[in-house]
Amino acid sequence: MSRNEVVVGVDESESGHNALVWALEEAVLRGSTVLAVNVWSHEPMSDFAFTSLGAVRQASEMLLDKALARAREQVPTAVGVRTWSVSGSPSTRLLEAAEDAALLVVGSHRGGLLREMVLGSCSAACVRHATVPVVVIPPPNRVRRHHSVG
């Protein structure tokens, strides 16, 4: 990792896609590279069918390839992109990847307060514990609220 690299968490969500697009656009502006990270866990008995470790890793790598191809349609300007498919806790792995980076970009999901309290929030953990600036991309179709200044 380099001090000029933009690290971005990528998953199957629309927020993950928007985070990748934003990271690519930012890398173009900065003249930097991107590290796209997908974090997965191996649960052999998920969905009542045996899933091998290799199959989970391969699905993660395919997800990264597809996400990058889709994002490149919106940001065709060439920047160097590396991908990292890794097992573990999403927030822990993203924080490790971004330790020496210029910036960490994550998408926010539509989890409610209860979900965040019970399951935790990757984006919140990244904001709390990162040693670099963190950009959180809001979920699509978030209702805009008008704030009044008194």
Buried (B, 14 or more C-beta within 10 A) or exposed (E): BEEBBBBBBBBEBBBBBBBBBBBBBBBBEBEBBBBBBBBBEEEEEEEEEEBEEEEBBEBBBEBBEEBBEEBBEEBEEEBEBEBBBBEEBBBBBBBBBBEBBBBBBBBBBEBEEEEBEEEEBBBBBBBEEBEBEBBBBBBEEEEEEEEEEE
